[in-house]
Amino acid sequence: MKPAILVTRAVFPEILQLLSQHFQVESNQEDVIFSPPELVTKLQGKQGVFTTASARFNAELLQQLPDLKMIAQMAVGYDNIDVAACSAHRVMASNTPDVLNETTADFGWALLMATARRITEAEHWLRAGQWKKWSYNGFLGADLHGSTLGVIGMGRIGQAIARRSMGFDMKVVYHNRSRLDPEQEARANKARYVSKDELLRTADHVVLVLPYSAASHHTIGADELAMMKPTATLVNLARGGIVDDVALIAALRAKTIAAAGLDVFENEPKFHPDFLSLENVVLTPHIASASEATRRAMAGCAAANLIAALGGERPPNLLNPELWPKS
Ligand code: DGY
């Protein structure tokens, strides 16, 4: 008999077809968001789950799921999964690294440019019928070319963002848990490793691409925002919670920094309503990896992890390698 799995959210139909060749699939094409108790009920008797970052897998949930063997997440970030608890319950977990690096880096630049050059603010003004005449000081923004880019979190996506800055003759400074090797730094537009404080003081544009964890919670708060140049921009592509949104709103309102571009928020999809009243912030609904090709690749990667794991093979993107080889 085929193993039973749950797909927690709507997904590309061809992925459901692929999964159906290997598993008895319970899908959710209506895209209902399951509460934790609903998830527990749905997962009874299931060996696997294909999930997105919107479901939380913690010790409390896992202890109610004796049949579960594998959580295949369709996202690179996995702060919604308690990997240590998974290991304790002998549940494998996987994510989808690499396939989204370039698309997410492209989007980082889109957000950075929209933020620095005030594109959405200008468009709203135009759509509101306010464009009566050209003016010398209309929507003055900040240059990207020749400026200093600061990247906090210099993993694969951070490096892809830094590489793109070569075309803009930018300098790159970065801060990361560990320093890259000299070859990686050279490829990332000769990125220079600096302390977080130096980065915040010197960068004209700060991009956040670090993973969320208890250690990175509020990496950017009131103190950090106060270190930034008043002309600087801040872009968060990583996760809500890395930035203290209340402190950011205060800084944007007081113009202690010039502008921000945010793809992620604390408590999303709810977000602080005060963002809506600010003109100097560009807001997008967590779409950095959302190109047609990349979302299909992410779904394919998650499916491949699930098929491998429940087929007795090592999933390519296993997050808890201590569970392999299986005992
Ligand atoms: C990721 O892959 O982590 C994206 O943020 C989508 O959740």
Residues whose N, C-alpha, C, O or C-beta is under 5 A from the ligand:
A	BS01	DGY	A53 M74 A75 V76 G77 A238
